[in-house]
Amino acid sequence: MPQKKIALQIIEEALKELESPKGTLLTAIQKIQRASGIVNDVKKRLWCLIQLGDPIYTTPLEELIQFLIEDTDTNSKKYADGLKEHMDKLEKLGLDYEFHYSNEELRVKQNESGGGYRNIGFIEQRYSDLVRLKDGNDGTFYKTNLLSHINFVKKKAHEIASDLFNTLKFSGTVSNCFDLMRLEVDDKLLDLNPVIAEQLMQAFKSISSSKEEEWSQALTTCRRLLENIADELYPASTEKFNGRSVGQAQYINRIWAYMDSTITSETNKELSKAHVNFLGAWLENINKLSHKGVHAEVEKIEAVKAVFHTYLALADLLNFLKPSNNSSSKINLNTATLDEMESLLNVTRTVAKEIVRARVKEGKLDLEILSKIPGVGSKTLSTIEELFEL
């Protein structure tokens, strides 16, 4: 059984112990310690060891409490130096102030009548004995204080166990789902327009950076990418579409026009439109902030949201791209570059340029036009038929 699955099973058992009236806090913490050890969560494991009374950690914590009780002049240099010395010692052991010995935890643990830093199993037993004997105390331990200690530890143990459970149960789920969607969008964009696809992939890379300028660049890229998508799917026109302007600046309208002409389901259409409309408006507002020179206000989370929203909107949009009827992997000679012609046809640069000139002049190439181009003989024509589309 995989280690993660074993840890999850153990932490589920720990939660049952904590939530059952018959469960014991000692057993629950032992299970949390074991599970956190399996997944190498040192922070949680050390907290468990403290509750189990491990002297490596409880002794210096007791020394800290004693120091705080004895030295009350909190404004003196001696106090500051002493506190630092104790905290440095605890830090070297891997203990974190907020997590392992917060003010609240120190207040609970400093009470000797509540059990102090003894093993939580011992504290549970002393409380049970007092309940059974119907005594309020035994001269050292008081039932009320023991119960307060147990309740505090149980509450924190439940928080730790729940957090560990959620981490084990759901870690990677959202990111894995997003990665699947991201890869699908990247793949479809690469088919549609490799340049746009690369822009989006670069934006995704930028949000992992620690540099503010790269976050701003990711935001700008997302806006430009939508414009480029609009150019690709629905080129600008002076004629209106369903009463809406679809000029160069109206890129959101042009994406809407594409969806109107492509998506048959009204429900799907409205959902996709809503997402694209939201994204466009949101990016415009962010863009206005940038133009006002407040780049510092464009935090990383805004860049992350922009990239994620862009992927989600494109997932809707690209899902309705009509599949190409052309299954050929051949390059179309009417869109081929000079380099592609020169290398694949094994012709000179001069001949490749003549082919381009003929393409511009005629609007579209065919074998008859090609046969009239100087330098294009029967062998070249055969190669064109074999390697290129017309």
Secondary structure, DSSP 8 states (H G I E B T S, - for coil): --HHHHHHHHHHHHHHHHHSTT--HHHHHHHHHHHHHHTT-HHHHHHHHHHTT-HHHHHHHHHHHHHHHH---TTSHHHHHHHHHHHHHHHHTT--HHHHS-HHHHHHHT-GGGTTTS-HHHHHHHHHHHHHHT-SB-SS-BHHHHHHHHHHHHHHHHHHHHHHHHHHHHTTHHHHHHHHHHHHHHHHHHHH-HHHHHHHHHHHHHTTSS-HHHHHHHHHHHHHHHHHHHHHHS---SS-BTTB--STT-HHHHHHHHHHHH---HHHHHHHHHHHHHHHHHHHHHHHHHHTT-GGGS-HHHHHHHHHHHHHHHHHHHTT----S-----EETTT--HHHHHHHHT--HHHHHHHHHHHHHHSS--HHHHHTSTT--HHHHHHHHHHEE-
